[in-house]
């Protein structure tokens, strides 16, 4: 299955809307941006444990499946945080890659001297 980033963002929003309903039932309000960011940090921590397993430092059953899941959770969190705060992730990503590429090229030129 192949989806464009706009389709991924819409799918992420759909799931976020469902979570918001659940949060209102459980907590009386939907999560704030801070709550979403804290959830993201938890996902990154889970991802780190799986990276350690990939590197042979931890034993985790069904590691590959769980690794894929956590990467997707992290991507979802990034998309939702970008949406929450009005960041055009596609534009920002491309701009950042251009900046990094220029920095790397400049450093490579200095290293060759």
Steps between C-alpha positions, in 0.01 A plus 500: 500500500632843406363830627596860445594710804168687481318166526716396795426831674127454451515144632696625803232766558224238482668292770566815707129591488416154635755536778357844586155344550648229721699755701185705563329189637797393713640835615224753430712680239716421202876502529683830467807552285709440810324167564556397138869590527534299821340204323751543218789491748361171633488362146861607441599320821325184379674539164837530673447169680428340164812657346695345785342163416593550134858561616499182710495677838146394599279200439154588371260253341349594165758777480461585131123534521526711816776713343281578197211582733704745710645673194144547377387625843781757494410611147136533604600712801714728285218544250249575775730747676568675170127518432426624854749786468440587134831377360506412131707188551561436132636852442696500824655160430616597151637835625686326783648240264623781272660675799666180620627420153657847466664464843637154413630619162669797667660277764616254236668782306683614816607143585654451153731799538 
